[in-house]
Amino acid sequence: MFTIANISYLGFLVCIALCIKLYWKLSTRWNGSYSCLVGKTAIVTGANSVGKTAIVTGANSGLGYYTALDFAKRGARVILACRNKDRAEAACLKIIKATGNKNVSYKLVDFASLQSVRTFAEDFNKSEDRLDILVNNAVVGFFEKDYTGDGIQYMLHVNHISPFLLTHLLIDKLKQSAPSRIVNVASLAAIFSAPNFDNINKVPKITLFTELRDALVYATTKLYNILFTNELARRLNGTGVTVNALHPGSVSTELFRGFTGIVDYITKIFAYTLFMTGEEGAQTQIYLSVSKDVENISGGLFTNCKQIGMYSAAKDPQVDKKLWEISEELARISPNEKLNFANI
Ligand SMILES: NC(=O)c1ccc[n+]([C@@H]2O[C@H](COP(=O)([O-])OP(=O)(O)OC[C@H]3O[C@@H](n4cnc5c(N)ncnc54)[C@H](OP(=O)(O)O)[C@@H]3O)[C@@H](O)[C@H]2O)c1
């Protein structure tokens, strides 16, 4: 019934939504290097990316797309690492058209397959001379299936094990191109989780509803991105390769496209009314990839283009180490691929 009370209540909610949206608009810090254009190598507020090569995983949509677009604007050679040929090709053409940078291409990789990541890395290492920026951005926010063909829990595999493996396989190229950067896109959702190493490779039972189970598993994999960053920063110390993690903010993307019914409906309303746009949300990962401000920082956690304190679940180096060892096993890292302190 459209009573006056109902209409006032609705008006009140719309006002709150607009205020929150306005808050995002006014408080979003933009990576200050938009004025850094192709050819102007002297500008130092954010590195000029001419001559640099970047890989952005999951670059056909959401934050990955806007990150790749930004790198292309700066004149970088950009490789979109995507699993779907049509979506990758469409994003690639859109970026070339928008920026005029023809040095943008895609390579196919499925993060749900260890072999696919290996084939991608082998191909990249053979065909490319350098790698300056690796943005581990690809993600899945729900179980497309329970386990991958490698017997790894699906979300764990796509969100943590594959970026872990990919980073190992590309580390020599990053070291050769130093100073170079790895940027791991994590999430504030990590604070809602705790490491659960005993059951790390299990699909938890659905207790209330599927979406809640999936969101909690997603949060745990995002915590693993941060633990991985911590340990990797220690292992890369002194190599000229930095690694940082970030929370991009709440951004309207396709992250929870697997949700259905009422949960999907509510998520979409929140996303469209309250969340940041993809371009706004991509600012922190762009900042960490190109800004001079952070060239000597490694092992940091950032949001809104600022370093923040480490989440409490990610403060114990022993936990980082334990996850690292488990991940080495799950990712089937061979002895000569291991990133031990000694061989760096
Ligand atoms: N959106 C937010 O509010 C938010 C908040 C905190 C953190 N984040 C983080 O931001 C990053 C980007 O997320 P987003 O919001 O931009 O999500 P998105 O729009 O869903 O983008 C995810 C990307 O990952 C790709 N991907 C999924 N599964 C893959 C696989 N098996 N192999 C290769 N690529 C795969 C997707 O490709 P397809 O199109 O082929 O599926 C897509 O390109 C993620 O790390 C996420 O955790 C997002």
The ligand as a Tripos MOL2 file, in Angstrom:
@<TRIPOS>MOLECULE
LIG
   48    52     1     0     0
SMALL
NO_CHARGES

@<TRIPOS>ATOM
      1 N1         33.8820   -5.5480   -5.7510 N.am      1 LIG1
      2 C1         34.1710   -5.3120   -4.4690 C.2       1 LIG1
      3 O1         33.3980   -4.6530   -3.7320 O.2       1 LIG1
      4 C2         35.4340   -5.8410   -3.8810 C.ar      1 LIG1
      5 C3         35.6630   -5.6110   -2.5050 C.ar      1 LIG1
      6 C4         36.8360   -6.1010   -1.9470 C.ar      1 LIG1
      7 C5         37.7480   -6.7660   -2.7400 C.ar      1 LIG1
      8 N2         37.5010   -6.9810   -4.0710 N.ar      1 LIG1
      9 C6         38.5340   -7.7010   -4.8540 C.3       1 LIG1
     10 O2         38.7280   -7.0570   -6.1000 O.3       1 LIG1
     11 C7         39.2080   -8.0070   -7.0690 C.3       1 LIG1
     12 C8         38.4280   -7.8710   -8.3700 C.3       1 LIG1
     13 O3         37.0870   -8.2320   -8.1370 O.3       1 LIG1
     14 P1         35.8610   -7.5590   -8.9030 P.3       1 LIG1
     15 O4         34.9850   -7.0020   -7.8600 O.co2     1 LIG1
     16 O5         36.3600   -6.7010   -9.9900 O.co2     1 LIG1
     17 O6         35.1390   -8.8820   -9.4650 O.3       1 LIG1
     18 P2         34.6440   -9.3000  -10.9260 P.3       1 LIG1
     19 O7         34.0480   -8.1500  -11.6570 O.co2     1 LIG1
     20 O8         33.7950  -10.5100  -10.6950 O.co2     1 LIG1
     21 O9         35.9840   -9.7240  -11.6700 O.3       1 LIG1
     22 C9         36.6020  -10.9410  -11.3970 C.3       1 LIG1
     23 C10        37.4770  -11.3270  -12.5490 C.3       1 LIG1
     24 O10        38.1210  -12.5730  -12.2350 O.3       1 LIG1
     25 C11        37.9470  -13.4350  -13.3270 C.3       1 LIG1
     26 N3         37.9430  -14.8520  -12.9770 N.ar      1 LIG1
     27 C12        37.0250  -15.5330  -12.2410 C.ar      1 LIG1
     28 N4         37.3400  -16.8290  -12.2150 N.ar      1 LIG1
     29 C13        38.4520  -16.9880  -12.9710 C.ar      1 LIG1
     30 C14        39.2430  -18.0920  -13.3380 C.ar      1 LIG1
     31 N5         38.9320  -19.3410  -12.9580 N.pl3     1 LIG1
     32 N6         40.3220  -17.8970  -14.1280 N.ar      1 LIG1
     33 C15        40.6540  -16.6470  -14.5550 C.ar      1 LIG1
     34 N7         39.9430  -15.5640  -14.2420 N.ar      1 LIG1
     35 C16        38.8440  -15.7240  -13.4560 C.ar      1 LIG1
     36 C17        36.5950  -13.0540  -13.9280 C.3       1 LIG1
     37 O11        36.5080  -13.5750  -15.2400 O.3       1 LIG1
     38 P3         35.0800  -13.9870  -15.8910 P.3       1 LIG1
     39 O12        34.4300  -12.7030  -16.3170 O.co2     1 LIG1
     40 O13        35.4460  -14.8810  -17.0080 O.co2     1 LIG1
     41 O14        34.2990  -14.6770  -14.8020 O.co2     1 LIG1
     42 C18        36.6910  -11.5480  -13.8560 C.3       1 LIG1
     43 O15        37.4480  -11.0490  -14.9210 O.3       1 LIG1
     44 C19        39.0690   -9.3690   -6.4060 C.3       1 LIG1
     45 O16        40.3060   -9.8310   -5.9550 O.3       1 LIG1
     46 C20        38.1180   -9.1170   -5.2300 C.3       1 LIG1
     47 O17        38.3170  -10.0070   -4.1690 O.3       1 LIG1
     48 C21        36.3510   -6.5410   -4.6570 C.ar      1 LIG1
@<TRIPOS>BOND
     1     1     2 1
     2     2     3 2
     3     2     4 1
     4     4     5 ar
     5     4    48 ar
     6     5     6 ar
     7     6     7 ar
     8     7     8 ar
     9     8     9 1
    10     8    48 ar
    11     9    10 1
    12     9    46 1
    13    10    11 1
    14    11    12 1
    15    11    44 1
    16    12    13 1
    17    13    14 1
    18    14    15 2
    19    14    16 1
    20    14    17 1
    21    17    18 1
    22    18    19 2
    23    18    20 1
    24    18    21 1
    25    21    22 1
    26    22    23 1
    27    23    24 1
    28    23    42 1
    29    24    25 1
    30    25    26 1
    31    25    36 1
    32    26    27 ar
    33    26    35 ar
    34    27    28 ar
    35    28    29 ar
    36    29    30 ar
    37    29    35 ar
    38    30    31 1
    39    30    32 ar
    40    32    33 ar
    41    33    34 ar
    42    34    35 ar
    43    36    37 1
    44    36    42 1
    45    37    38 1
    46    38    39 2
    47    38    40 1
    48    38    41 1
    49    42    43 1
    50    44    45 1
    51    44    46 1
    52    46    47 1
@<TRIPOS>SUBSTRUCTURE
     1 LIG1         1 GROUP 0 **** ****
